[in-house]
């Protein structure tokens, strides 16, 4: 047991203190966005909006996220990641506090859009900062640490948010959300000031290539849109499938989803450290990850035994643990060819685009054709993504 614990702790060694600070700030920020899981409840119960209007507001949420990722990349290339992260955190904190005073449908749509533009400008700036704070050989594990912080924040946030709503109501939730984001901004100011931190990778490209003219990278971004399309089903249509088709109650569904977060928290870092020693390219790892996520949906059609739900969740979790860190590391590595903010913004935009289209199309498919058909179609889309990754690998080898 001691040897196992020692091996686990060793997987975290070698990361810079700046990466650890950035992970803590990300944890505070992600846990601070605890209002997001309760947004639909707030809109229907407190503001009395219809489901159709809530759907429109959530579309504004997705569009704001997409625009914020793009804007964050542009601003990062002009002003650097530090300023973008600070102002994104500080302003989004203020907006979280102010949004509770908005009640008109049209103003809520605009407010949610602006909030997400400001909040998600943080993402590409974080990736660029992470790249500069990491040694080249540690970038994949640095990404993994940030993912652990995000997962821990997403796990703790809803639980804390539920307690806050119970004691203080939704008004209290918005205040805590906003204040936590502002605290994260001032912590960043204190510990990651450019005048004080150590830059480990200061690569500057004097003749940058536009990300929009990098054909191989655009192909990679397309595969990430496809991967996101398949992956996000686990956070929209799959829980509904668990309940309606397999008769699981909320507690059982919660346990399945919690298993995902627990396995990532415990096993992802040692897994990534092990895989980094294998003679497999980042694209190869992405292919394996996407294949596992795709198969996790396909197995749902193979048996009426509920054990396949656990098998599917295990396959999805393993695929996620492999695909996300290596795809992120590939994006950061490729970003050195041009303006890093622009490159990392496109990476973030890929998943924002997935959120805009994947949820609605999944629900429409289920309503018209049923669950089995939907899982077959999603698996076919995943297969297209795998084929595109194989094509990308060939393109990279030729270049």
FENFENDA-V206139 format. One record per pair of residues at least 6 apart in sequence whose ideal C-beta (glycine too) atoms are under 7 Angstrom apart, sorted by the first residue. I is the first residue (numbers start at 1). GAP is how many residues later the second one is. D is the distance in Angstrom with one decimal. If there is no record, write none. Layout:
# FENFENDA-V206139
I_GAP_D ; I_GAP_D
This chain:
# FENFENDA-V206139
7_263_6.6 ; 8_262_5.5 ; 11_258_4.6 ; 11_259_4.4 ; 11_262_4.2 ; 12_257_6.2 ; 14_124_5.6 ; 15_123_5.9 ; 15_126_6.4 ; 15_127_5.9 ; 15_130_6.2 ; 16_117_5.4 ; 16_118_6.5 ; 16_182_6.7 ; 16_184_5.9 ; 18_115_3.9 ; 18_174_6.3 ; 18_179_5.1 ; 18_180_6.5 ; 19_111_6.6 ; 19_114_5.1 ; 19_115_5.9 ; 19_123_4.8 ; 19_126_6.2 ; 21_170_4.6 ; 21_171_5.8 ; 22_104_6.9 ; 22_107_6.3 ; 22_108_6.2 ; 22_111_6.5 ; 22_124_6.8 ; 22_170_6.8 ; 23_122_5.0 ; 23_123_5.5 ; 23_126_4.2 ; 25_159_5.0 ; 25_162_5.7 ; 25_163_5.2 ; 26_100_6.7 ; 26_120_5.6 ; 26_123_4.4 ; 26_124_6.1 ; 27_122_4.1 ; 27_125_5.9 ; 27_126_4.9 ; 28_152_5.9 ; 28_155_6.4 ; 28_156_4.2 ; 29_60_6.3 ; 29_152_6.2 ; 29_155_4.8 ; 30_119_6.8 ; 30_120_5.0 ; 30_123_2.7 ; 30_124_5.8 ; 30_127_6.5 ; 31_122_4.0 ; 31_125_5.0 ; 31_126_4.4 ; 31_129_6.8 ; 31_149_6.9 ; 32_145_5.5 ; 32_148_3.2 ; 32_149_5.0 ; 32_152_6.6 ; 33_124_6.5 ; 33_144_6.5 ; 34_123_3.8 ; 34_124_6.2 ; 34_126_5.8 ; 34_127_3.4 ; 34_139_6.7 ; 34_143_6.1 ; 35_61_6.6 ; 35_126_6.7 ; 35_138_5.4 ; 35_139_6.2 ; 35_142_4.7 ; 37_121_4.7 ; 37_124_6.7 ; 38_123_5.8 ; 38_127_6.6 ; 38_135_6.8 ; 40_14_5.5 ; 42_128_5.2 ; 43_6_4.8 ; 43_11_4.9 ; 43_14_6.1 ; 44_10_6.0 ; 46_124_5.5 ; 47_56_6.0 ; 49_56_6.5 ; 53_52_5.8 ; 56_53_6.6 ; 57_51_6.1 ; 57_52_5.6 ; 57_55_5.7 ; 60_49_4.7 ; 60_52_5.0 ; 60_53_4.4 ; 61_51_5.3 ; 61_55_5.6 ; 62_290_6.4 ; 62_293_5.0 ; 62_294_4.2 ; 63_50_6.3 ; 63_293_6.9 ; 64_48_6.4 ; 64_49_4.1 ; 64_50_6.9 ; 64_51_6.7 ; 64_52_2.9 ; 64_53_4.8 ; 65_51_4.7 ; 65_55_4.6 ; 65_287_4.5 ; 65_290_6.9 ; 66_283_5.7 ; 66_286_3.9 ; 66_287_6.3 ; 66_290_6.8 ; 67_50_5.1 ; 68_48_5.5 ; 68_49_4.1 ; 68_50_6.6 ; 68_51_6.4 ; 68_52_3.3 ; 68_53_4.8 ; 69_51_5.3 ; 69_54_5.8 ; 69_55_6.0 ; 69_276_5.1 ; 69_279_3.7 ; 69_280_4.7 ; 69_283_5.6 ; 70_275_5.3 ; 70_279_6.0 ; 71_46_6.3 ; 71_50_5.4 ; 72_12_5.9 ; 72_16_6.9 ; 72_48_6.6 ; 72_49_3.2 ; 72_50_6.6 ; 72_51_6.2 ; 72_52_4.5 ; 72_53_5.4 ; 72_273_6.0 ; 73_51_4.2 ; 73_268_4.0 ; 73_269_5.0 ; 73_271_5.9 ; 73_272_2.3 ; 74_267_6.5 ; 74_268_7.0 ; 75_9_4.9 ; 75_46_6.4 ; 76_8_5.0 ; 76_48_5.7 ; 76_49_4.6 ; 76_52_5.3 ; 76_265_3.1 ; 77_262_4.2 ; 77_264_3.9 ; 77_265_5.9 ; 81_44_4.0 ; 81_47_4.4 ; 81_48_3.9 ; 82_47_6.9 ; 82_110_6.5 ; 82_112_5.3 ; 84_37_5.9 ; 84_41_3.9 ; 85_37_5.7 ; 85_40_4.7 ; 85_41_6.4 ; 85_44_6.6 ; 85_103_5.9 ; 86_99_5.4 ; 86_102_5.6 ; 86_103_6.0 ; 88_30_5.9 ; 88_31_6.5 ; 88_33_4.6 ; 88_34_4.1 ; 88_37_6.9 ; 89_33_6.4 ; 89_92_5.2 ; 89_95_5.0 ; 89_96_3.6 ; 89_99_6.6 ; 90_92_5.8 ; 90_95_4.0 ; 91_27_4.9 ; 92_23_6.4 ; 92_26_4.8 ; 92_27_4.1 ; 92_89_5.3 ; 93_85_4.4 ; 93_86_6.7 ; 93_88_3.3 ; 93_89_3.8 ; 93_92_6.7 ; 94_84_6.4 ; 95_19_6.8 ; 95_20_4.6 ; 95_23_6.1 ; 96_78_5.6 ; 96_81_4.3 ; 96_82_3.7 ; 96_85_6.3 ; 97_77_6.0 ; 97_78_6.0 ; 97_81_3.6 ; 99_12_5.1 ; 99_16_6.2 ; 99_75_6.4 ; 100_70_7.0 ; 100_71_5.5 ; 100_74_4.0 ; 102_6_5.4 ; 102_9_5.0 ; 123_225_4.6 ; 124_217_5.5 ; 124_220_4.0 ; 124_221_4.3 ; 124_224_5.3 ; 127_205_6.2 ; 127_217_4.1 ; 128_212_4.7 ; 128_213_5.7 ; 128_216_5.6 ; 130_12_5.6 ; 130_13_6.7 ; 130_16_6.3 ; 131_8_6.6 ; 131_70_6.0 ; 131_201_4.5 ; 131_204_7.0 ; 131_209_6.6 ; 132_67_5.3 ; 132_68_6.9 ; 132_69_5.4 ; 132_70_6.6 ; 133_67_6.1 ; 134_8_4.1 ; 134_66_6.0 ; 134_67_6.3 ; 135_65_5.0 ; 135_66_6.8 ; 136_65_6.2 ; 139_190_5.0 ; 139_193_5.8 ; 140_132_5.8 ; 140_136_5.9 ; 140_185_5.2 ; 140_186_6.3 ; 140_189_4.1 ; 141_128_6.7 ; 141_131_5.7 ; 141_132_6.2 ; 143_182_4.8 ; 143_185_4.4 ; 143_186_5.6 ; 144_124_5.6 ; 144_125_5.4 ; 144_128_4.7 ; 144_181_4.6 ; 147_121_6.8 ; 147_177_6.2 ; 147_178_6.5 ; 148_117_6.0 ; 148_120_6.5 ; 148_121_6.7 ; 151_110_5.3 ; 151_113_5.2 ; 151_114_6.1 ; 152_113_6.3 ; 155_106_4.7 ; 161_12_5.8 ; 164_8_5.2 ; 164_9_5.0 ; 164_12_5.6 ; 165_8_5.5 ; 203_133_5.1 ; 205_131_6.2 ; 205_132_6.5 ; 205_133_6.4 ; 208_130_4.0 ; 208_131_5.1 ; 209_128_4.8 ; 209_129_4.2 ; 210_128_5.9 ; 210_132_7.0 ; 211_6_5.8 ; 211_127_5.6 ; 211_131_4.6 ; 211_132_4.6 ; 211_135_5.3 ; 214_123_6.5 ; 214_124_6.8 ; 216_176_6.3 ; 216_179_5.1 ; 216_180_6.0 ; 216_183_6.7 ; 217_117_5.4 ; 217_126_6.8 ; 219_169_6.4 ; 219_172_6.9 ; 219_173_5.0 ; 219_176_6.8 ; 220_110_6.9 ; 220_172_5.8 ; 221_125_5.1 ; 221_126_6.8 ; 221_129_4.9 ; 222_166_6.4 ; 223_162_5.0 ; 223_165_4.7 ; 223_166_5.3 ; 223_169_6.7 ; 224_103_6.2 ; 224_123_6.7 ; 224_126_3.8 ; 224_127_6.8 ; 225_125_4.8 ; 225_128_5.3 ; 225_129_5.6 ; 226_155_6.0 ; 226_158_6.2 ; 226_159_3.6 ; 227_63_5.3 ; 227_96_6.3 ; 227_158_5.5 ; 228_122_6.2 ; 228_123_4.5 ; 228_126_2.8 ; 228_130_6.8 ; 229_125_4.9 ; 229_128_6.9 ; 229_129_4.5 ; 229_152_6.0 ; 230_63_5.6 ; 230_64_6.0 ; 230_67_6.8 ; 230_148_5.4 ; 230_151_6.0 ; 230_152_4.5 ; 231_62_5.7 ; 231_89_6.8 ; 232_122_5.7 ; 232_123_6.1 ; 232_126_4.7 ; 232_127_6.6 ; 233_64_6.8 ; 233_125_6.7 ; 233_129_5.5 ; 233_145_5.9 ; 234_82_5.9 ; 236_123_4.4 ; 236_126_6.0 ; 237_125_4.1 ; 237_126_6.3 ; 237_129_6.0 ; 237_137_6.8 ; 239_14_5.4 ; 241_130_5.3 ; 242_6_4.4 ; 242_11_4.9 ; 242_14_6.8 ; 242_67_6.6 ; 243_10_6.4 ; 245_126_5.3 ; 246_60_5.7 ; 246_63_6.4 ; 256_53_6.5 ; 256_57_5.4 ; 259_54_6.0 ; 260_53_6.1 ; 260_57_4.9 ; 263_54_5.0 ; 264_53_6.4 ; 264_57_5.9 ; 267_54_6.9 ; 268_53_4.6 ; 271_50_5.8 ; 272_53_5.3 ; 275_10_6.2 ; 275_47_6.9 ; 282_44_4.5 ; 282_47_6.0 ; 282_48_4.4 ; 283_106_5.9 ; 283_109_6.1 ; 283_110_4.6 ; 283_113_6.8 ; 285_37_5.4 ; 285_41_4.1 ; 286_37_5.4 ; 286_40_5.5 ; 286_41_5.3 ; 286_103_5.7 ; 287_99_5.8 ; 287_102_4.9 ; 287_103_6.9 ; 288_34_5.7 ; 289_30_4.5 ; 289_31_7.0 ; 289_33_3.7 ; 289_34_2.7 ; 290_29_6.7 ; 290_33_5.7 ; 290_92_6.1 ; 290_95_5.3 ; 290_96_5.5 ; 290_99_6.7 ; 291_95_5.8 ; 292_23_4.9 ; 292_26_5.4 ; 292_27_3.1 ; 293_23_5.3 ; 293_26_3.8 ; 293_27_6.6 ; 293_30_6.9 ; 293_89_6.6 ; 294_85_5.3 ; 294_88_3.0 ; 294_89_6.4 ; 295_20_5.7 ; 296_16_4.3 ; 296_19_3.8 ; 296_20_3.9 ; 296_23_6.6 ; 297_78_4.7 ; 297_81_5.1 ; 297_82_5.3 ; 298_77_6.5 ; 298_81_4.4 ; 299_9_5.3 ; 299_12_5.8 ; 299_13_5.1 ; 299_16_7.0 ; 300_8_6.1 ; 300_12_5.5 ; 300_75_5.2 ; 301_71_5.1 ; 301_74_5.3 ; 301_75_6.7 ; 302_6_6.3 ; 331_12_6.3 ; 331_13_6.3 ; 331_16_4.2 ; 334_9_6.3 ; 335_8_3.5 ; 335_9_5.8 ; 362_12_6.3 ; 365_8_6.7 ; 365_9_4.3 ; 365_12_6.3 ; 366_8_5.2
